[in-house]
Amino acid sequence: MMEISRLTDQFTDLWNQTSPTQSPWGGVVNREEKQRKELYVDTFLKSMKKLDSDLLKAYSESNVLDEFVLGQLRDLFQNAFSYEHEEIDLMFSGEMMNATKAFIKQAKKFDPSLSIQSIFQACRNVWIMTGLQLILGRRVELTPSIFAYSMLYPYTDNFVDDPQISSKEKQEFSSRFADRLDGKAVDPINEQEQKIYTLVSMIESQYGRQEYPQVFDSLLGIHQAQTQSMALFGRNTMSDDEAIRICLAKGGASVLADGYLIAGNLSEEEKCFLFGYGAYLQLLDDVQDVKEDLEDGLLTAFSKATQEQKLDAMIYKTYNFGEQVLTDSSSLLSRVALDFKGLLQKSILLFFVESVAVDKQFYTEAFQYNLEQVSPLSFSFVRDRHKFFTPQKHVLLEQLKKRVFAAPLNPVED
């Protein structure tokens, strides 16, 4: 736990030193180019609507669905968002697709009652961890620990973030879960806790507690950070430093745990990158959720800032913070045979475009104008299509689930 505290101090200092002024986000995309890219997006959306057609049911026993979806996604990323062939190959590699399929199949077998939304939430962590396997020099595959840790999200993260569950219930669960992570014998009080403790056992099957103590220390670290984040609910006052520390600790500890679960042990350089990368991802999550957090009474660094100002400077600071994290880890990232920083920059730009276009009330008109200038899509287009984009994620995963479960279970993967 001291490691989490030390790294939280380090990256809080980095945040405080980071400039809140604008940095170059890319070249201007003119109106004609935007319209061309928007046409590709609409073509993609129309093609994906075919997934709801009865015609595709005939393909459920073949690879046609996989090839159709992947082909459409590759065209979208290349033509609408200007990704390079090498970047697309990495995102849609056979190894990553196989890991995703194996995870969905195993998740549904583990808990048939899981919703497609919960599976998608867990898949996000699988994708982060398979990407980290590349950076950490490991084979890209679904391991028992990757499965178990990713599955913990639907059970624990949603519980911690649910404003409908009392603080007393959360604290009691938190105490029992901490004991189980610490290797103590704990009797679950309900079926959900039984599932959570079974997932911990899966991690123990891959990493012995005596041989890999830091794996379990890291799990206790993320648990402590999540527990501390409970304090964000219902708070009327909180210092800026306290709010940002809770954010950075939660995100940093989570991805640091990813690294330990992938590799067992980590170098200091790897620890710093993983914690900083996780902190950056948490900042981005909080940007995306600011409207929802305000409605739920969740006081994050971003929802807190909206009480006094527009979020322009916070977005610039977040972007610059991420740039510094990636620059400081350039030697580590060079292990991957492509520009990982450049790939991430394109994805982050799209993330900011969607967040700002949809929740424009939190940003000045000048900020919106500057960001829209470099955006591949106009903000009006993003707002008009927003209701299609979010459900589309679940439609794609639902079809992938159908494709996976149409085939018999592979005994090797089980």
Summary of the structure (lengths in Angstrom):
residues: 414
radius of gyration: 21.3
end to end distance: 33.9
largest distance: 63.8
contacts: 1299
relative contact order: 0.14
helix: 75%
strand: 0%
